[in-house]
């Protein structure tokens, strides 16, 4: 029992303590709330005071800024008004000046109108006087105005034609005399100092046989020998009815030469079978290669040119077996080198470049059957590949007029090439092409009015033209010859030069009765 009371007492005491604690905490909290409210009121009051002070300061600053802006605006307005007043004064002055100018222009227009009226009146008077004078002149002369104009035009045209023809003759004679004399000296000196063979060469290789029985041995059993030769050499053997001869045909001159040498060796040896053929072709190939190298070195030695690439020397040697219109290309190149060098020495040009370009100008012909393109393009590519100078490359490129020559050496190589190709005996020309060229020459000459007949003579180096005397006067002949020569230059391709020879004959016939 006492334990229960003790427990109850403890519980009551605990509850009382709890109630007292809660009440104490409530009083403390109320005091803290009261103090916080007072602090908050103090902070709010201070904030209100601070805001009001800042508001007053902002108002003061705003008033100052407004005052400052107003002052600047008034200043700008004053400046703009001053500028506008200046512009108004300027415009007023310009208007005054324009008014003065308009007044002056009106006065000038009035004066001009008066002058124009006076001029028109004078023109009418002049026209009347001119008309009366023309009528008087027509009566006196017996010609109308149109007839008189035609008469004067014809007489003036005849005089002008005569004077022009005489002037053309005089200028042509003067310049032709000077140019021909100097050109003859240079070309003649160059050709005289360059000794070259004049014989043409053919491009067909013919191998002589000791007898016709040798043809059968060369053909072999079932054609095995001839097939072996054609396979190894790349050439065609033409065995026909020609007695004691075999023709070797190939687009490659070096292969043709190898085949010719191999056949000659086989014929001398007498033993003709595939193994022996292969051996002889190999020997012939070595001989031809040695000959090519020797010929290239000979060309370099003859022209005294140094520093050529070994491959270029070999290509020069290959040109020994290449012909152009029957002319050996290697001999032609050597000749061009000599002629170009001699003319360069006469004119004070670079002799080394002229000789070097003259020797190499047809280099592309050595392999033009193996590489696509013209021999000029191929030669330029080879020269550029083996580091030749740009001056030499330009001479090669310009020697056939593919590009315009820009150096005197290029012009000299072009001239030397033409001299070497055009000299008598240098080249053969196909008879069909020759006849066509002569016919075209006569056709061009007959295309002009007043031509009675024309004849190509001296192998096409002269065209002799008969003119109609009633259509072409003596003075007109000079101009007509010049026009015909120009048309021939434009439409025809020919070596050297063509002489245009015009003839005019007037006959008088009468009969005695």
C-alpha positions in Angstrom: 0.0 0.0 0.0 2.7 2.5 0.8 4.4 1.6 -2.5 1.3 2.5 -4.5 1.0 5.7 -2.7 4.6 6.4 -3.3 4.1 5.7 -7.0 1.0 7.9 -7.2 2.8 10.6 -5.4 5.7 10.4 -7.8 3.3 10.6 -10.7 1.5 13.7 -9.3 4.8 15.4 -8.6 5.9 14.6 -12.1 2.8 16.0 -13.6 3.1 19.1 -11.4 6.7 19.5 -12.5 5.7 19.2 -16.1 2.9 21.8 -15.8 5.3 24.2 -14.1 7.9 23.7 -16.8 5.3 24.3 -19.5 4.1 27.5 -17.9 7.7 28.7 -17.5 8.5 28.0 -21.1 5.4 29.8 -22.2 6.4 32.9 -20.2 9.9 32.8 -21.7 8.5 32.4 -25.2 6.1 35.3 -24.6 9.0 37.5 -23.4 11.0 36.5 -26.5 8.1 37.2 -28.8 7.6 40.6 -27.2 11.2 41.5 -27.7 11.2 40.3 -31.3 8.2 42.4 -32.1 9.8 45.4 -30.6 13.0 44.7 -32.6 10.9 44.3 -35.8 9.2 47.5 -35.2 12.5 49.2 -34.7 13.9 47.8 -37.9 10.8 48.7 -39.9 11.0 52.3 -38.5 14.6 52.5 -39.4 14.0 51.1 -42.9 11.2 53.7 -43.4 13.5 56.5 -42.3 16.3 55.2 -44.6 13.9 54.8 -47.6 12.6 58.3 -47.1 16.1 59.7 -47.0 17.1 57.8 -50.1 13.9 59.0 -51.8 14.8 62.6 -51.1 18.3 62.0 -52.4 16.9 60.3 -55.6 14.6 63.2 -56.1 17.4 65.7 -55.7 19.6 63.7 -58.2 16.7 63.4 -60.7 16.1 67.2 -60.5 19.8 67.8 -61.1 19.8 65.4 -64.1 16.7 67.0 -65.6 18.2 70.4 -65.2 21.5 69.2 -66.9 19.6 67.6 -69.8 17.5 70.7 -70.3 20.6 72.8 -70.5 22.2 70.5 -73.1 19.0 70.4 -75.1 18.7 74.2 -75.1 22.4 74.4 -76.2 21.8 71.9 -79.1 18.7 73.8 -80.1 20.6 77.0 -80.3 23.4 75.4 -82.4 20.9 73.9 -84.8 19.1 77.1 -85.2 22.4 78.8 -85.9 23.2 76.2 -88.6 19.8 76.4 -90.1 20.1 80.2 -90.4 23.5 79.7 -92.2 22.0 77.2 -94.6 19.0 79.6 -95.2 21.5 82.4 -96.1 23.4 80.0 -98.4 20.2 78.9 -100.2 19.2 82.5 -100.6 22.5 83.3 -102.2 22.3 80.3 -104.5 18.8 81.3 -105.5 20.0 84.8 -106.3 22.9 83.4 -108.4 20.5 81.1 -110.2 18.2 83.9 -111.0 21.2 85.9 -112.4 22.3 82.9 -114.5 18.8 82.3 -115.8 18.6 86.0 -116.8 21.9 85.6 -118.6 20.8 82.4 -120.3 17.6 84.0 -121.5 19.6 86.8 -123.0 22.0 84.3 -124.7 19.0 82.3 -126.0 17.5 85.4 -127.4 20.8 86.4 -129.0 21.2 82.8 -130.5 17.7 82.9 -131.8 18.5 86.1 -133.6 21.7 84.7 -135.0 20.0 81.5 -136.1 17.3 83.4 -137.9 20.0 85.5 -139.6 22.0 82.4 -140.5 18.9 80.7 -141.9 18.2 83.8 -144.0 21.8 83.8 -145.2 21.6 80.0 -145.9 18.5 80.6 -148.1 20.3 83.4 -149.9 23.4 81.1 -150.4 21.2 78.2 -151.6 19.6 80.5 -154.1 23.0 81.8 -155.3 24.3 78.2 -155.4 21.3 77.1 -157.4 21.7 79.9 -159.9 25.4 79.3 -160.2 24.9 75.5 -160.7 22.3 76.3 -163.4 24.8 78.6 -165.0 27.6 76.0 -164.7 25.4 73.3 -166.2 24.6 75.6 -169.2 28.3 76.5 -169.7 29.7 73.0 -169.2 26.9 70.9 -170.7 27.0 68.5 -167.7 24.4 67.9 -165.1 25.4 67.9 -161.4 25.4 64.1 -161.2 27.4 63.8 -164.5 29.9 66.3 -163.2 30.3 64.4 -159.9 30.8 61.1 -161.7 33.4 62.8 -164.0 35.3 64.3 -161.0 35.2 61.0 -159.0 36.5 59.0 -162.0 39.3 61.4 -162.6 40.3 61.6 -158.9 40.1 57.8 -158.6 42.4 57.3 -161.6 44.8 59.8 -160.1 44.7 58.2 -156.7 45.1 54.7 -158.1 48.1 55.9 -160.2 49.7 57.6 -157.2 49.0 54.7 -154.9 50.4 52.2 -157.4 53.5 54.4 -157.9 53.9 54.7 -154.1 53.5 51.0 -153.6 56.1 50.3 -156.3 58.5 52.8 -154.7 58.1 51.5 -151.1 58.2 47.9 -152.2 61.3 48.4 -154.4 63.1 50.3 -151.6 62.4 47.8 -148.8 62.7 44.8 -151.1 66.1 45.9 -152.3 67.4 46.5 -148.8 65.8 43.3 -147.3 66.6 41.1 -150.2 70.2 42.2 -150.3 70.7 41.6 -146.6 68.8 38.3 -146.6 70.7 37.1 -149.6 74.0 37.9 -147.9 73.0 36.0 -144.7 71.4 33.0 -146.4 74.0 32.7 -149.1 76.8 32.9 -146.6 75.2 30.3 -144.4 74.5 27.9 -147.3 78.0 28.3 -148.8 79.6 27.5 -145.5 77.4 24.5 -145.0 78.3 21.6 -147.3 75.4 19.1 -147.5 74.5 16.3 -149.9 71.6 16.9 -152.2 70.6 13.4 -152.9 67.2 12.1 -151.8 66.7 8.9 -150.0 64.0 6.3 -150.3 62.2 4.6 -147.4 61.9 1.1 -148.9 64.5 -1.5 -147.9 65.3 -4.0 -150.6 67.6 -7.0 -149.9 69.3 -8.4 -153.1 69.5 -12.2 -153.5 72.2 -14.2 -155.2 69.5 -16.2 -157.1 65.7 -16.8 -157.0 66.2 -20.2 -155.3 67.1 -18.3 -152.1 63.5 -17.0 -151.9 62.4 -20.6 -151.2 65.0 -21.1 -148.6 64.0 -17.9 -146.9 60.4 -18.9 -146.9 61.3 -22.4 -145.5 59.3 -25.5 -145.1 55.6 -24.5 -144.7 56.8 -20.9 -144.3 58.4 -21.4 -140.9 61.6 -19.4 -141.7 59.7 -16.3 -143.0 57.3 -16.4 -140.0 60.3 -16.6 -137.7 61.9 -13.6 -139.3 58.7 -11.6 -139.3 58.0 -12.5 -135.6 61.5 -11.6 -134.4 62.0 -8.4 -136.4 58.4 -7.1 -136.4 58.6 -6.5 -140.2 56.8 -7.9 -143.2 58.8 -9.6 -145.9 57.3 -9.1 -149.4 58.4 -11.8 -151.7 56.9 -11.2 -155.2 57.9 -11.7 -158.8 60.7 -9.1 -158.6 63.8 -11.1 -159.7 66.6 -11.7 -157.1 65.1 -9.2 -154.5 63.1 -9.2 -151.3 61.3 -6.1 -150.0 61.3 -5.4 -146.2 58.3 -3.4 -145.1 57.8 -1.9 -141.6 56.5 1.4 -140.2 59.5 1.4 -137.8 62.7 2.3 -139.8 65.0 0.8 -137.0 63.2 -2.6 -137.2 63.4 -2.5 -141.0 67.2 -1.9 -140.8 67.5 -4.8 -138.3 65.6 -7.1 -140.6 67.7 -6.0 -143.6 71.0 -6.7 -141.9 69.7 -10.0 -140.5 68.7 -11.1 -144.0 72.0 -10.1 -145.5 73.8 -12.1 -142.8 71.6 -15.1 -143.3 72.1 -15.0 -147.1 75.9 -14.8 -146.7 75.9 -17.6 -144.1 73.6 -19.9 -146.1 72.3 -21.7 -143.1 68.7 -20.5 -142.7 66.6 -22.1 -139.9 64.7 -20.6 -136.9 67.6 -21.0 -134.4 70.1 -19.4 -136.9 67.6 -16.6 -137.7 67.2 -15.8 -134.0 71.0 -15.6 -133.6 71.4 -13.3 -136.7 68.6 -11.0 -135.6 70.3 -10.6 -132.2 73.6 -9.7 -133.9 71.9 -7.3 -136.3 70.1 -5.7 -133.3 73.5 -5.1 -131.6 75.0 -3.7 -134.8 72.1 -1.3 -135.3 72.2 -0.2 -131.6 75.9 0.5 -132.0 75.3 2.3 -135.3 72.6 4.4 -133.6 74.9 5.4 -130.8 77.8 6.2 -133.2 75.6 8.3 -135.5 74.2 10.3 -132.6 77.8 11.0 -131.4 78.8 11.9 -134.9 76.0 14.4 -135.2 77.0 15.9 -131.8 80.6 16.1 -132.9 79.8 17.6 -136.3 77.7 20.4 -134.8 80.1 20.9 -131.8 77.3 20.7 -129.2 78.0 19.7 -125.7 76.1 18.6 -122.7 73.4 16.5 -124.4 71.7 13.8 -122.4 72.8 10.2 -123.5 69.2 9.3 -124.3 68.9 12.4 -126.6 72.0 11.3 -128.4 70.5 7.8 -128.9 67.3 9.4 -130.3 69.4 11.5 -132.7 71.1 8.3 -133.9 67.7 6.7 -134.5 66.9 9.5 -137.0 69.6 8.1 -139.4 66.9 5.5 -140.4 64.1 8.1 -140.6 63.3 9.9 -143.8 60.8 12.7 -144.5 59.8 13.1 -148.2 62.9 11.1 -149.0 65.2 13.4 -147.0 67.3 11.8 -144.2 66.1 13.4 -141.0 69.5 13.2 -139.2 71.3 14.9 -142.1 68.5 17.4 -142.3 68.9 18.2 -138.6 72.6 18.6 -138.8 72.2 20.9 -141.8 69.6 23.0 -140.0 71.9 23.3 -137.0 74.8 24.5 -139.2 72.6 27.0 -141.2 70.9 28.3 -138.1 74.2 28.8 -136.3 75.8 30.6 -139.2 72.9 33.0 -139.6 72.9 33.6 -135.8 76.6 34.5 -136.0 75.8 36.9 -138.9 73.0 38.6 -136.9 74.7 38.6 -133.5 72.2 36.1 -132.0 73.1 33.3 -129.6 74.9 30.8 -131.8 74.8 27.9 -129.2 71.0 28.1 -128.7 70.4 28.3 -132.5 72.7 25.3 -133.3 71.3 23.2 -130.4 67.7 23.9 -131.3 68.4 23.3 -135.0 69.9 19.9 -134.2 67.0 18.9 -131.9 64.1 20.5 -133.8 62.9 17.2 -135.4 63.8 15.0 -132.4 60.2 13.9 -132.1 60.4 12.1 -135.5 62.7 9.5 -134.0 59.7 8.0 -132.0 56.7 9.5 -133.6 55.6 6.0 -134.7 55.6 4.8 -131.1 54.1 7.9 -129.3 50.8 9.7 -130.1 51.0 13.3 -131.1 52.8 15.4 -133.7 56.6 15.3 -133.8 56.7 18.9 -132.5 54.8 18.0 -129.4 56.8 14.8 -128.9 60.1 16.7 -129.3 59.0 19.4 -126.8 58.1 16.7 -124.2 61.5 14.9 -124.7 63.5 18.2 -124.5 61.6 19.1 -121.3 62.1 15.6 -119.8 65.9 15.8 -120.3 66.2 19.3 -118.9 66.8 21.3 -122.0 66.6 25.1 -121.6 63.3 26.9 -122.2 64.9 28.9 -125.1 65.7 25.6 -126.9 62.3 24.2 -126.1 60.6 27.3 -127.5 62.6 27.0 -130.8 61.5 23.4 -131.2 57.9 24.3 -130.4 57.8 27.2 -132.9 59.7 25.7 -135.9 56.4 24.7 -137.6 54.4 27.7 -136.4 52.5 25.8 -133.7 53.2 28.8 -131.5 54.3 32.3 -132.4 58.2 32.6 -132.3 59.3 35.1 -129.6 63.0 35.0 -130.0 65.4 35.6 -132.9 66.8 32.1 -132.5 63.4 30.6 -133.0 62.9 32.6 -136.2 66.4 31.4 -137.4 65.6 27.7 -136.7 62.3 28.1 -138.6 64.1 29.8 -141.6 66.9 27.2 -141.6 64.4 24.4 -141.5 62.6 25.9 -144.6 66.0 26.4 -146.4 67.1 22.8 -145.8 63.7 21.4 -146.9 63.2 23.7 -149.9 66.6 23.5 -151.6 66.6 21.7 -154.9 67.1 17.9 -154.5 66.3 17.9 -150.8 62.9 16.2 -150.9 60.7 14.2 -153.2 57.1 15.2 -153.7 54.3 12.8 -154.5 53.3 13.4 -158.2 49.6 13.6 -157.2 50.2 16.2 -154.5 52.5 18.1 -156.9 49.8 18.3 -159.7 47.1 19.3 -157.1 49.3 22.1 -155.8 49.8 23.4 -159.4 46.1 23.2 -160.1 45.2 25.0 -156.9 47.8 27.7 -157.7 46.2 28.3 -161.1 42.7 28.2 -159.6 43.5 30.9 -156.9 45.0 33.1 -159.6 41.9 32.8 -161.9 39.5 33.7 -159.0 40.2 37.4 -159.5 38.3 39.5 -162.0 40.1 40.7 -165.2 42.3 37.5 -165.5 42.4 36.0 -169.0 44.5 32.9 -168.2 47.2 31.7 -165.7 50.0 29.1 -165.9 52.1 27.6 -163.2 55.6 27.2 -164.4 59.1 26.3 -163.0 57.7 23.5 -160.9 55.2 25.8 -159.2 57.7 28.4 -158.2 56.2 31.0 -160.6 52.7 31.8 -161.7 52.4 33.7 -165.0 49.1 35.5 -165.4 47.7 37.1 -168.5 45.2 40.0 -167.7 42.6 41.5 -169.9 43.9 45.0 -171.0 40.4 46.4 -171.2 39.6 45.5 -167.6 42.9 46.0 -165.8 45.0 49.1 -166.2 48.8 49.4 -165.8 48.4 51.0 -162.4 45.9 48.3 -161.3 48.3 45.5 -162.1 50.6 46.4 -159.2 47.7 46.2 -156.7 46.3 43.0 -158.4 49.6 41.3 -158.1 49.8 42.1 -154.5 46.3 40.8 -153.8 47.0 37.6 -155.7 50.2 37.0 -153.7 48.4 37.6 -150.4 45.6 35.1 -151.3 48.3 32.5 -152.3 50.0 33.0 -148.9 46.7 32.5 -147.1 45.3 29.4 -149.0 48.3 27.4 -150.2 51.2 25.6 -148.4 54.4 25.5 -150.4 58.2 25.4 -149.9 60.2 28.5 -150.6 58.5 31.4 -152.5 56.2 31.8 -155.5 56.8 34.6 -158.0 53.5 36.2 -159.2 54.1 37.5 -162.8 51.4 39.6 -164.4 51.4 40.4 -168.2 49.3 42.9 -170.0 49.3 43.4 -173.7 47.5 45.9 -175.9 47.2 45.3 -179.6 46.1 47.7 -182.3 44.8 46.2 -185.6 43.7 47.9 -188.7 43.4 47.1 -192.4 44.4 49.0 -195.5 41.9 48.8 -198.2 
